[in-house]
Amino acid sequence: MIDHFGINVTDMAAASQFYDKVLGTLGHRRLMDFGQAIGYGTDQPNFWISTFEGVGANREMHVAFSASDADHVRAFGEAARDLGLEILHEPRIWPEYHDHYYAVFVRDTEGNNVEAVCHTANEGD
């Protein structure tokens, strides 16, 4: 069900130092680093920390739900749109993550960034 989730931090240096150390004790490590976003895990990045300009005390959370294929990702986005919710990023392939990463990002009713993702999609799906 949960593919990955992330939290926003105000001090990336301090937060990454903390998570590098404590997650290392559990056998996890930093797997991806985009500067303002770092992904941790064992085999794939399941937990992310990120920051952005203006991040405040009540920061949004990010959670991604697994989808079996691109059609289900699109259905997730359409269901959110039908409810009148904001589509943050339309469904598409995200090659910066990997070649088959197909996802849609929406804002839930509480202001969180919620994603549906399929890891096996192909361009044109």
Buried (B, 14 or more C-beta within 10 A) or exposed (E): EEBBBBBBBEEBEEBBEEBBEEBEEEEBEBBBEEEEBBBBBEEEBBBBBBBEEEBEEEBBBBBBBEBEEBBBBBBBBEEBBEEEBEBBEEBBBBEEBEEBBBBBBBBBEEEBBBBBBBBEBEEEB
